[in-house]
Amino acid sequence: MPESILDDISHRRFNPLRGSWVLVSPHRTKRPWQGQQEASSKTTLPEYDPSCYLCPGNQRAQGDVNPKYEKTFVFVNDYSAVKEEQEEYNSENKDGSLSSRLLRAESVTGKCYVITFSPSHNLTLADLTPTEIVPIIQTWTKLYTAHLNPKSPLAQVASATTIAPHSHEESFAAPNAQYRYMQIFENKGAAMGCSNPHPHGQVWTTTSLPEEPSLELEQLKKYRREQGGANLLEDYATLEATKQERVVFENGSFLALCPWWAVWPFEVMIVSKQHKRALVDFDDKEKEDLAEAIAEVTGRYDNLFETQFPYSMGLHQAPLDGTKEEIEASHFHMHFYPPLLRSATVRKFLVGYEMMAEPQRDITPEQAATRLRNCGGELYRRKLQ
């Protein structure tokens, strides 16, 4: 175990994946709480909701009708954050003035998708078996493959994505531009801003490389250069597998762990044990192992406080269009950022010091990992049925 003194004193931990620090204050969990409390979630949803714009056969906001899908369903977001076509913007003022130096902007185009995880309105990833999660991973992989630069080394190992015309998956068709990055993510629960409880995630592709994966990629490249070609996250996975202090779940291909540098109380990262650059690098067994890891993490979350545990989850992997150095330095991993701190009704807020200075957490990652390890097994709500 790490030095026990770290369980009792405030200290900082370094995040080599971002090149940043987090303040850890484990003694703060003893303070009384008189602030905002979240209501406990209750599972009262029907299997089918005629008013839900994501359920099979229902009409969406813009008038399109969903097919009677049986596994996953993908469509272009009716209210996309970025668009494929828009008016061009190029700043012509490059005269070295204050405005040209400080008031910078660039246009961004892209394509946004919605992916339903299941036709059932009342299920979440925690309710699905690994076998039922595999089609979701396959859908992510298809989307990623369809948007890869054909000249990318990853395109050489990716299976061809052929979609029959007029199928409900026709949105897999190649976009009208080569995008730089694809962000796959899910917001679960109203506490994380999710506006529809039907199990679903989103995919945004953009001509730009977003801030967070860009920061990580710089650190991954730096580590690879300084360590003679070694991969930061592969080395980190090896270290954590050896120590077993922060590991929540492990199988043949993946570790689910509370990172040494975690910010959120029960933050988890799923990381590939071997160097895998992106979804297209996984074989069928590795996709099954990833599905098992996702099921274990989401199920343990719900069991921890016996609630529909909210979180934001996202995949980080190689850019769709990148240099050889960027692609080879990339390492597939998933972040889970959940806000709950003490119970189903008490959240962690990143405000004040966190917004003005640096992130701060209360319980240590080791304490969080221990609690998550101890709440595996059958999903709590199945015992109540």
LUMKOL-200499 format. One record per residue (C-alpha): x, y, z; residue number from 1; residue in three letters. Coordinates in Angstrom, 1 decimal, m for minus. Example, Ala and Ser with C-alpha at 12.3 -4.5 7.8 and 13.67 -1.06 7.14 Angstrom:
2
+--------+--------+--------+-----+-----+
:      u :      v :      w :   i :  aa :
+--------+--------+--------+-----+-----+
:   12.3 :   m4.5 :    7.8 :   1 : ALA :
:   13.7 :   m1.1 :    7.1 :   2 : SER :
+--------+--------+--------+-----+-----+
***
This chain:
385
+--------+--------+--------+-----+-----+
:      u :      v :      w :   i :  aa :
+--------+--------+--------+-----+-----+
:    0.0 :    0.0 :    0.0 :   1 : MET :
:    1.1 :    3.6 :   m0.4 :   2 : PRO :
:    2.5 :    5.2 :    2.7 :   3 : GLU :
:   m0.3 :    5.3 :    5.2 :   4 : SER :
:    0.4 :    8.9 :    6.1 :   5 : ILE :
:   m1.2 :    9.9 :    2.7 :   6 : LEU :
:   m4.6 :    8.7 :    4.1 :   7 : ASP :
:   m4.4 :   11.5 :    6.8 :   8 : ASP :
:   m2.6 :   14.5 :    5.3 :   9 : ILE :
:   m3.3 :   16.9 :    2.5 :  10 : SER :
:   m1.0 :   16.3 :   m0.4 :  11 : HIS :
:   m0.7 :   16.8 :   m4.2 :  12 : ARG :
:   m0.5 :   14.1 :   m6.8 :  13 : ARG :
:    0.9 :   14.5 :  m10.3 :  14 : PHE :
:   m1.0 :   13.4 :  m13.4 :  15 : ASN :
:    1.5 :   12.4 :  m16.0 :  16 : PRO :
:   m1.3 :   12.0 :  m18.6 :  17 : LEU :
:   m2.1 :   15.7 :  m18.5 :  18 : ARG :
:    1.0 :   17.2 :  m16.9 :  19 : GLY :
:   m1.1 :   18.6 :  m14.1 :  20 : SER :
:   m1.6 :   18.3 :  m10.3 :  21 : TRP :
:   m4.5 :   17.5 :   m8.0 :  22 : VAL :
:   m4.8 :   18.4 :   m4.3 :  23 : LEU :
:   m5.9 :   15.5 :   m2.1 :  24 : VAL :
:   m7.5 :   16.3 :    1.3 :  25 : SER :
:   m8.7 :   12.9 :    2.8 :  26 : PRO :
:   m9.5 :   14.5 :    6.2 :  27 : HIS :
:  m12.3 :   16.6 :    4.7 :  28 : ARG :
:  m14.7 :   13.6 :    4.5 :  29 : THR :
:  m15.2 :   14.0 :    8.3 :  30 : LYS :
:  m16.8 :   17.5 :    8.0 :  31 : ARG :
:  m20.5 :   17.9 :    8.4 :  32 : PRO :
:  m22.6 :   18.6 :    5.3 :  33 : TRP :
:  m25.4 :   21.1 :    5.2 :  34 : GLN :
:  m25.3 :   21.9 :    1.5 :  35 : GLY :
:  m27.3 :   20.8 :   m1.5 :  36 : GLN :
:  m28.5 :   17.1 :   m1.6 :  37 : GLN :
:  m29.5 :   15.1 :   m4.6 :  38 : GLU :
:  m32.7 :   13.0 :   m4.5 :  39 : ALA :
:  m32.1 :    9.2 :   m4.7 :  40 : SER :
:  m33.0 :    7.8 :   m8.1 :  41 : SER :
:  m35.8 :    5.3 :   m8.4 :  42 : LYS :
:  m36.2 :    2.9 :  m11.3 :  43 : THR :
:  m39.8 :    3.4 :  m12.4 :  44 : THR :
:  m39.3 :    3.6 :  m16.2 :  45 : LEU :
:  m41.3 :    1.5 :  m18.6 :  46 : PRO :
:  m39.6 :   m0.8 :  m21.2 :  47 : GLU :
:  m41.2 :    1.3 :  m23.9 :  48 : TYR :
:  m42.1 :    5.0 :  m23.7 :  49 : ASP :
:  m44.4 :    6.3 :  m26.5 :  50 : PRO :
:  m43.1 :    9.9 :  m25.9 :  51 : SER :
:  m39.4 :    9.0 :  m26.0 :  52 : CYS :
:  m37.7 :   10.1 :  m29.2 :  53 : TYR :
:  m35.1 :    7.3 :  m28.9 :  54 : LEU :
:  m37.4 :    4.3 :  m28.5 :  55 : CYS :
:  m37.9 :    2.0 :  m31.6 :  56 : PRO :
:  m40.6 :    3.2 :  m34.0 :  57 : GLY :
:  m41.1 :    6.6 :  m32.4 :  58 : ASN :
:  m40.9 :   10.0 :  m34.1 :  59 : GLN :
:  m37.9 :   12.2 :  m33.3 :  60 : ARG :
:  m37.9 :   16.0 :  m32.9 :  61 : ALA :
:  m37.2 :   16.8 :  m36.5 :  62 : GLN :
:  m39.9 :   14.4 :  m37.8 :  63 : GLY :
:  m37.7 :   11.3 :  m38.7 :  64 : ASP :
:  m39.1 :    8.0 :  m37.5 :  65 : VAL :
:  m36.8 :    5.5 :  m35.7 :  66 : ASN :
:  m36.7 :    1.9 :  m37.1 :  67 : PRO :
:  m37.7 :   m1.1 :  m35.1 :  68 : LYS :
:  m34.1 :   m1.7 :  m34.1 :  69 : TYR :
:  m33.1 :   m4.6 :  m31.9 :  70 : GLU :
:  m29.6 :   m3.8 :  m30.7 :  71 : LYS :
:  m28.0 :   m0.4 :  m31.3 :  72 : THR :
:  m29.3 :    2.5 :  m33.4 :  73 : PHE :
:  m27.2 :    5.4 :  m34.8 :  74 : VAL :
:  m28.5 :    8.6 :  m36.3 :  75 : PHE :
:  m27.1 :   12.1 :  m37.0 :  76 : VAL :
:  m27.9 :   14.3 :  m34.0 :  77 : ASN :
:  m31.0 :   16.4 :  m34.7 :  78 : ASP :
:  m29.3 :   19.2 :  m32.8 :  79 : TYR :
:  m25.7 :   18.8 :  m33.6 :  80 : SER :
:  m23.1 :   21.0 :  m31.8 :  81 : ALA :
:  m21.1 :   21.2 :  m35.0 :  82 : VAL :
:  m22.2 :   21.1 :  m38.6 :  83 : LYS :
:  m20.8 :   19.6 :  m41.8 :  84 : GLU :
:  m21.6 :   22.7 :  m43.8 :  85 : GLU :
:  m21.4 :   26.3 :  m42.7 :  86 : GLN :
:  m20.0 :   29.7 :  m43.7 :  87 : GLU :
:  m16.2 :   29.8 :  m43.8 :  88 : GLU :
:  m14.3 :   32.0 :  m41.4 :  89 : TYR :
:  m10.7 :   33.0 :  m41.8 :  90 : ASN :
:   m9.1 :   35.7 :  m39.7 :  91 : SER :
:   m7.4 :   38.1 :  m42.1 :  92 : GLU :
:   m5.9 :   40.3 :  m39.5 :  93 : ASN :
:   m2.4 :   39.0 :  m39.0 :  94 : LYS :
:   m0.6 :   42.3 :  m38.6 :  95 : ASP :
:    0.8 :   41.6 :  m35.2 :  96 : GLY :
:   m1.7 :   43.9 :  m33.4 :  97 : SER :
:   m3.1 :   43.2 :  m30.0 :  98 : LEU :
:   m6.3 :   42.0 :  m31.6 :  99 : SER :
:   m4.5 :   39.5 :  m33.9 : 100 : SER :
:   m2.6 :   38.2 :  m30.9 : 101 : ARG :
:   m5.3 :   38.0 :  m28.3 : 102 : LEU :
:   m8.7 :   37.7 :  m30.1 : 103 : LEU :
:   m8.2 :   34.5 :  m32.0 : 104 : ARG :
:  m10.8 :   32.3 :  m33.5 : 105 : ALA :
:  m11.1 :   29.5 :  m36.0 : 106 : GLU :
:  m14.0 :   27.8 :  m37.7 : 107 : SER :
:  m14.8 :   24.1 :  m36.8 : 108 : VAL :
:  m16.9 :   21.7 :  m38.8 : 109 : THR :
:  m17.9 :   18.2 :  m38.0 : 110 : GLY :
:  m20.6 :   15.6 :  m37.6 : 111 : LYS :
:  m22.5 :   14.5 :  m34.4 : 112 : CYS :
:  m24.2 :   11.2 :  m33.9 : 113 : TYR :
:  m26.5 :    9.7 :  m31.2 : 114 : VAL :
:  m26.1 :    5.9 :  m30.4 : 115 : ILE :
:  m28.8 :    4.1 :  m28.5 : 116 : THR :
:  m27.4 :    1.2 :  m26.5 : 117 : PHE :
:  m30.6 :   m0.8 :  m26.3 : 118 : SER :
:  m34.2 :   m0.7 :  m27.6 : 119 : PRO :
:  m35.4 :   m1.0 :  m24.0 : 120 : SER :
:  m36.1 :    2.4 :  m22.5 : 121 : HIS :
:  m35.5 :    1.3 :  m18.9 : 122 : ASN :
:  m32.0 :   m0.3 :  m19.2 : 123 : LEU :
:  m28.6 :    1.2 :  m18.6 : 124 : THR :
:  m25.1 :   m0.1 :  m19.2 : 125 : LEU :
:  m25.2 :   m1.5 :  m15.7 : 126 : ALA :
:  m28.3 :   m3.6 :  m16.6 : 127 : ASP :
:  m26.7 :   m5.0 :  m19.7 : 128 : LEU :
:  m24.6 :   m8.2 :  m19.8 : 129 : THR :
:  m21.2 :   m8.1 :  m21.4 : 130 : PRO :
:  m22.7 :  m10.0 :  m24.4 : 131 : THR :
:  m25.3 :   m7.2 :  m24.7 : 132 : GLU :
:  m22.5 :   m4.5 :  m24.5 : 133 : ILE :
:  m20.4 :   m6.1 :  m27.3 : 134 : VAL :
:  m22.7 :   m4.7 :  m30.1 : 135 : PRO :
:  m22.2 :   m1.2 :  m28.7 : 136 : ILE :
:  m18.4 :   m1.6 :  m29.0 : 137 : ILE :
:  m18.9 :   m3.0 :  m32.5 : 138 : GLN :
:  m20.9 :    0.1 :  m33.4 : 139 : THR :
:  m18.3 :    2.5 :  m31.9 : 140 : TRP :
:  m15.7 :    0.6 :  m34.0 : 141 : THR :
:  m17.8 :    0.9 :  m37.2 : 142 : LYS :
:  m18.2 :    4.6 :  m36.7 : 143 : LEU :
:  m14.5 :    5.1 :  m36.0 : 144 : TYR :
:  m13.5 :    3.0 :  m39.0 : 145 : THR :
:  m15.9 :    4.9 :  m41.3 : 146 : ALA :
:  m14.3 :    8.2 :  m40.4 : 147 : HIS :
:  m10.6 :    7.1 :  m40.5 : 148 : LEU :
:   m8.2 :    8.8 :  m42.9 : 149 : ASN :
:   m7.8 :    6.1 :  m45.6 : 150 : PRO :
:   m4.0 :    6.8 :  m45.5 : 151 : LYS :
:   m3.8 :    6.3 :  m41.7 : 152 : SER :
:   m1.8 :    3.2 :  m40.5 : 153 : PRO :
:   m5.0 :    2.3 :  m38.5 : 154 : LEU :
:   m7.0 :    2.0 :  m41.7 : 155 : ALA :
:   m4.7 :   m0.8 :  m42.8 : 156 : GLN :
:   m5.9 :   m3.0 :  m39.8 : 157 : VAL :
:   m9.5 :   m1.8 :  m39.7 : 158 : ALA :
:  m12.2 :   m4.0 :  m41.2 : 159 : SER :
:  m14.0 :   m2.5 :  m44.1 : 160 : ALA :
:  m17.3 :   m0.8 :  m43.2 : 161 : THR :
:  m19.9 :   m1.6 :  m45.8 : 162 : THR :
:  m23.4 :   m0.5 :  m45.1 : 163 : ILE :
:  m26.3 :   m1.5 :  m47.2 : 164 : ALA :
:  m28.2 :    1.5 :  m48.7 : 165 : PRO :
:  m31.3 :    2.7 :  m46.9 : 166 : HIS :
:  m30.4 :    0.7 :  m43.8 : 167 : SER :
:  m30.9 :    2.4 :  m40.4 : 168 : HIS :
:  m27.1 :    2.5 :  m40.2 : 169 : GLU :
:  m26.6 :    4.5 :  m43.4 : 170 : GLU :
:  m25.3 :    7.4 :  m41.3 : 171 : SER :
:  m22.0 :    5.4 :  m41.1 : 172 : PHE :
:  m21.4 :    6.7 :  m44.6 : 173 : ALA :
:  m18.1 :    8.6 :  m44.9 : 174 : ALA :
:  m18.5 :   12.3 :  m44.1 : 175 : PRO :
:  m17.9 :   15.0 :  m46.7 : 176 : ASN :
:  m14.6 :   16.0 :  m45.1 : 177 : ALA :
:  m11.7 :   14.4 :  m43.3 : 178 : GLN :
:  m12.1 :   15.0 :  m39.6 : 179 : TYR :
:   m9.3 :   15.2 :  m37.2 : 180 : ARG :
:  m10.8 :   13.6 :  m34.1 : 181 : TYR :
:  m13.8 :   11.5 :  m32.9 : 182 : MET :
:  m15.0 :   11.8 :  m29.3 : 183 : GLN :
:  m17.3 :    9.0 :  m28.1 : 184 : ILE :
:  m19.0 :    9.7 :  m24.8 : 185 : PHE :
:  m22.0 :    9.1 :  m22.5 : 186 : GLU :
:  m23.7 :   11.4 :  m20.0 : 187 : ASN :
:  m25.7 :    9.2 :  m17.6 : 188 : LYS :
:  m28.3 :   10.7 :  m15.3 : 189 : GLY :
:  m29.9 :   14.1 :  m14.8 : 190 : ALA :
:  m27.1 :   15.1 :  m12.5 : 191 : ALA :
:  m24.7 :   15.0 :  m15.5 : 192 : MET :
:  m27.1 :   16.9 :  m17.8 : 193 : GLY :
:  m28.7 :   13.9 :  m19.6 : 194 : CYS :
:  m32.0 :   15.0 :  m21.0 : 195 : SER :
:  m33.4 :   11.6 :  m21.9 : 196 : ASN :
:  m33.1 :    8.4 :  m19.7 : 197 : PRO :
:  m33.2 :    6.0 :  m22.7 : 198 : HIS :
:  m29.7 :    4.4 :  m22.7 : 199 : PRO :
:  m27.6 :    6.3 :  m25.2 : 200 : HIS :
:  m24.3 :    8.0 :  m25.9 : 201 : GLY :
:  m23.0 :   10.5 :  m28.4 : 202 : GLN :
:  m20.2 :   10.8 :  m30.9 : 203 : VAL :
:  m18.8 :   14.1 :  m32.1 : 204 : TRP :
:  m16.3 :   14.3 :  m34.9 : 205 : THR :
:  m14.5 :   17.6 :  m35.5 : 206 : THR :
:  m11.9 :   19.1 :  m37.8 : 207 : THR :
:  m10.0 :   20.2 :  m34.7 : 208 : SER :
:   m8.2 :   18.2 :  m32.0 : 209 : LEU :
:  m10.1 :   19.0 :  m28.8 : 210 : PRO :
:   m8.3 :   20.3 :  m25.7 : 211 : GLU :
:   m8.4 :   17.3 :  m23.4 : 212 : GLU :
:   m7.2 :   14.6 :  m25.8 : 213 : PRO :
:   m4.7 :   17.1 :  m27.1 : 214 : SER :
:   m3.1 :   17.6 :  m23.7 : 215 : LEU :
:   m3.0 :   13.8 :  m23.2 : 216 : GLU :
:   m1.4 :   13.3 :  m26.6 : 217 : LEU :
:    1.3 :   15.8 :  m25.9 : 218 : GLU :
:    2.3 :   13.9 :  m22.7 : 219 : GLN :
:    2.1 :   10.5 :  m24.4 : 220 : LEU :
:    4.4 :   11.7 :  m27.2 : 221 : LYS :
:    6.8 :   13.3 :  m24.7 : 222 : LYS :
:    7.0 :   10.1 :  m22.6 : 223 : TYR :
:    7.6 :    8.0 :  m25.7 : 224 : ARG :
:   10.4 :   10.2 :  m26.8 : 225 : ARG :
:   12.0 :   10.3 :  m23.4 : 226 : GLU :
:   11.6 :    6.6 :  m22.6 : 227 : GLN :
:   13.0 :    5.2 :  m25.9 : 228 : GLY :
:    9.6 :    4.3 :  m27.4 : 229 : GLY :
:    7.9 :    3.1 :  m24.3 : 230 : ALA :
:    4.2 :    3.9 :  m23.8 : 231 : ASN :
:    3.1 :    5.8 :  m20.8 : 232 : LEU :
:   m0.3 :    4.1 :  m20.2 : 233 : LEU :
:    1.1 :    0.6 :  m21.0 : 234 : GLU :
:    3.8 :    1.2 :  m18.3 : 235 : ASP :
:    1.2 :    2.6 :  m16.0 : 236 : TYR :
:   m1.1 :   m0.4 :  m16.4 : 237 : ALA :
:    1.9 :   m2.7 :  m15.7 : 238 : THR :
:    2.7 :   m0.8 :  m12.5 : 239 : LEU :
:   m0.9 :   m0.9 :  m11.3 : 240 : GLU :
:   m1.3 :   m4.6 :  m12.1 : 241 : ALA :
:    1.7 :   m5.2 :  m10.0 : 242 : THR :
:    0.7 :   m3.0 :   m7.0 : 243 : LYS :
:   m3.1 :   m3.9 :   m7.0 : 244 : GLN :
:   m3.7 :   m0.9 :   m4.7 : 245 : GLU :
:   m6.1 :    1.0 :   m7.0 : 246 : ARG :
:   m7.4 :   m1.9 :   m9.2 : 247 : VAL :
:  m11.1 :   m2.3 :   m9.1 : 248 : VAL :
:  m11.4 :   m5.1 :  m11.8 : 249 : PHE :
:   m9.1 :   m6.9 :  m14.0 : 250 : GLU :
:   m9.4 :   m9.4 :  m16.9 : 251 : ASN :
:   m7.0 :  m10.7 :  m19.6 : 252 : GLY :
:   m7.0 :   m7.4 :  m21.6 : 253 : SER :
:   m8.0 :   m4.6 :  m19.3 : 254 : PHE :
:   m7.6 :   m3.0 :  m15.9 : 255 : LEU :
:  m10.4 :   m0.9 :  m14.4 : 256 : ALA :
:   m8.7 :    1.3 :  m11.7 : 257 : LEU :
:   m9.0 :    4.5 :   m9.7 : 258 : CYS :
:   m6.1 :    6.5 :  m11.1 : 259 : PRO :
:   m3.3 :    7.7 :   m8.7 : 260 : TRP :
:   m4.2 :   11.2 :  m10.0 : 261 : TRP :
:   m8.0 :   10.9 :  m10.0 : 262 : ALA :
:  m10.0 :   14.1 :   m9.5 : 263 : VAL :
:  m13.6 :   12.8 :   m8.9 : 264 : TRP :
:  m14.2 :   10.8 :   m5.8 : 265 : PRO :
:  m15.0 :    7.5 :   m7.5 : 266 : PHE :
:  m13.3 :    8.2 :  m10.8 : 267 : GLU :
:  m12.3 :    5.1 :  m12.8 : 268 : VAL :
:  m10.2 :    4.6 :  m15.9 : 269 : MET :
:  m10.4 :    1.4 :  m18.0 : 270 : ILE :
:   m7.0 :    1.0 :  m19.7 : 271 : VAL :
:   m5.7 :   m1.6 :  m22.1 : 272 : SER :
:   m2.9 :   m3.7 :  m20.6 : 273 : LYS :
:   m1.2 :   m3.9 :  m24.0 : 274 : GLN :
:   m0.5 :   m1.1 :  m26.4 : 275 : HIS :
:   m3.6 :   m0.7 :  m28.4 : 276 : LYS :
:   m3.9 :    2.6 :  m30.3 : 277 : ARG :
:   m7.7 :    2.5 :  m31.0 : 278 : ALA :
:  m10.8 :    0.4 :  m31.2 : 279 : LEU :
:   m9.7 :   m1.1 :  m34.5 : 280 : VAL :
:   m6.7 :   m2.7 :  m32.8 : 281 : ASP :
:   m9.0 :   m5.0 :  m30.7 : 282 : PHE :
:   m9.8 :   m8.6 :  m31.8 : 283 : ASP :
:  m13.1 :  m10.2 :  m30.8 : 284 : ASP :
:  m11.8 :  m11.5 :  m27.5 : 285 : LYS :
:  m10.5 :   m8.1 :  m26.5 : 286 : GLU :
:  m13.9 :   m6.5 :  m27.4 : 287 : LYS :
:  m15.5 :   m9.1 :  m25.1 : 288 : GLU :
:  m13.1 :   m8.2 :  m22.4 : 289 : ASP :
:  m13.8 :   m4.5 :  m22.8 : 290 : LEU :
:  m17.5 :   m5.2 :  m22.6 : 291 : ALA :
:  m16.9 :   m7.1 :  m19.4 : 292 : GLU :
:  m14.9 :   m4.3 :  m17.9 : 293 : ALA :
:  m17.6 :   m1.7 :  m18.8 : 294 : ILE :
:  m20.3 :   m4.0 :  m17.2 : 295 : ALA :
:  m18.2 :   m4.4 :  m14.0 : 296 : GLU :
:  m17.5 :   m0.7 :  m13.6 : 297 : VAL :
:  m21.1 :    0.5 :  m14.2 : 298 : THR :
:  m22.6 :   m2.3 :  m12.1 : 299 : GLY :
:  m20.3 :   m1.5 :   m9.2 : 300 : ARG :
:  m21.2 :    2.1 :   m9.4 : 301 : TYR :
:  m24.9 :    1.4 :   m9.0 : 302 : ASP :
:  m24.2 :   m1.1 :   m6.2 : 303 : ASN :
:  m22.0 :    1.4 :   m4.3 : 304 : LEU :
:  m24.9 :    3.6 :   m3.1 : 305 : PHE :
:  m27.7 :    1.4 :   m4.5 : 306 : GLU :
:  m28.8 :    4.1 :   m7.0 : 307 : THR :
:  m28.7 :    4.9 :  m10.7 : 308 : GLN :
:  m25.1 :    6.2 :  m10.4 : 309 : PHE :
:  m24.6 :    9.3 :  m12.6 : 310 : PRO :
:  m21.4 :    9.8 :  m14.6 : 311 : TYR :
:  m19.8 :   11.2 :  m17.7 : 312 : SER :
:  m17.8 :    8.5 :  m19.7 : 313 : MET :
:  m15.6 :    9.0 :  m22.7 : 314 : GLY :
:  m13.2 :    7.0 :  m24.9 : 315 : LEU :
:   m9.7 :    8.4 :  m25.7 : 316 : HIS :
:   m7.8 :    6.9 :  m28.6 : 317 : GLN :
:   m5.8 :    7.8 :  m31.7 : 318 : ALA :
:   m6.9 :   10.7 :  m33.9 : 319 : PRO :
:   m8.8 :    9.9 :  m37.1 : 320 : LEU :
:   m6.2 :   11.9 :  m39.0 : 321 : ASP :
:   m2.8 :   12.2 :  m37.3 : 322 : GLY :
:    0.9 :   11.9 :  m37.8 : 323 : THR :
:    2.6 :    8.5 :  m37.3 : 324 : LYS :
:    4.0 :    9.8 :  m34.0 : 325 : GLU :
:    0.6 :   10.8 :  m32.8 : 326 : GLU :
:   m1.0 :    7.5 :  m33.7 : 327 : ILE :
:    1.8 :    5.3 :  m32.3 : 328 : GLU :
:    1.9 :    7.3 :  m29.0 : 329 : ALA :
:   m1.9 :    7.0 :  m28.5 : 330 : SER :
:   m3.2 :    4.3 :  m26.1 : 331 : HIS :
:   m6.8 :    3.3 :  m25.8 : 332 : PHE :
:   m8.5 :    4.1 :  m22.5 : 333 : HIS :
:  m11.8 :    5.2 :  m21.0 : 334 : MET :
:  m12.5 :    7.8 :  m18.4 : 335 : HIS :
:  m15.5 :    7.6 :  m16.0 : 336 : PHE :
:  m16.2 :   10.8 :  m14.1 : 337 : TYR :
:  m19.0 :   10.4 :  m11.5 : 338 : PRO :
:  m20.0 :   13.2 :   m9.2 : 339 : PRO :
:  m21.3 :   11.3 :   m6.1 : 340 : LEU :
:  m19.2 :   11.7 :   m3.0 : 341 : LEU :
:  m20.8 :   10.3 :    0.2 : 342 : ARG :
:  m24.1 :    8.7 :   m0.8 : 343 : SER :
:  m26.8 :    8.8 :   m3.5 : 344 : ALA :
:  m27.7 :   12.2 :   m2.2 : 345 : THR :
:  m24.4 :   14.0 :   m1.7 : 346 : VAL :
:  m22.4 :   15.3 :   m4.7 : 347 : ARG :
:  m18.8 :   16.5 :   m5.1 : 348 : LYS :
:  m18.8 :   20.0 :   m6.5 : 349 : PHE :
:  m15.8 :   21.4 :   m8.5 : 350 : LEU :
:  m16.1 :   25.0 :   m7.4 : 351 : VAL :
:  m14.1 :   27.7 :   m5.7 : 352 : GLY :
:  m10.6 :   26.4 :   m5.2 : 353 : TYR :
:  m11.1 :   23.8 :   m8.0 : 354 : GLU :
:  m12.1 :   26.5 :  m10.5 : 355 : MET :
:   m9.7 :   29.1 :   m9.4 : 356 : MET :
:   m6.6 :   27.1 :   m8.4 : 357 : ALA :
:   m6.4 :   23.3 :   m9.1 : 358 : GLU :
:   m8.6 :   20.2 :   m8.7 : 359 : PRO :
:   m9.1 :   18.9 :   m5.2 : 360 : GLN :
:  m10.5 :   15.5 :   m4.0 : 361 : ARG :
:  m11.4 :   14.3 :   m0.5 : 362 : ASP :
:  m11.1 :   10.5 :   m0.3 : 363 : ILE :
:   m7.9 :    8.9 :   m1.7 : 364 : THR :
:   m8.1 :    6.8 :   m4.9 : 365 : PRO :
:   m7.0 :    3.8 :   m2.8 : 366 : GLU :
:  m10.0 :    4.2 :   m0.5 : 367 : GLN :
:  m12.3 :    4.6 :   m3.5 : 368 : ALA :
:  m10.9 :    1.5 :   m5.2 : 369 : ALA :
:  m11.4 :   m0.6 :   m2.0 : 370 : THR :
:  m15.0 :    0.4 :   m1.8 : 371 : ARG :
:  m15.7 :   m0.3 :   m5.5 : 372 : LEU :
:  m13.9 :   m3.7 :   m5.3 : 373 : ARG :
:  m16.1 :   m4.7 :   m2.4 : 374 : ASN :
:  m19.4 :   m4.0 :   m4.2 : 375 : CYS :
:  m19.2 :   m6.3 :   m7.2 : 376 : GLY :
:  m21.6 :   m9.1 :   m7.9 : 377 : GLY :
:  m25.3 :   m9.1 :   m8.7 : 378 : GLU :
:  m26.8 :   m5.7 :   m9.4 : 379 : LEU :
:  m28.6 :   m4.5 :   m6.3 : 380 : TYR :
:  m32.0 :   m3.8 :   m8.0 : 381 : ARG :
:  m32.3 :   m7.4 :   m9.3 : 382 : ARG :
:  m32.4 :   m8.5 :   m5.7 : 383 : LYS :
:  m35.3 :   m6.2 :   m5.1 : 384 : LEU :
:  m37.5 :   m7.7 :   m7.8 : 385 : GLN :
+--------+--------+--------+-----+-----+
***
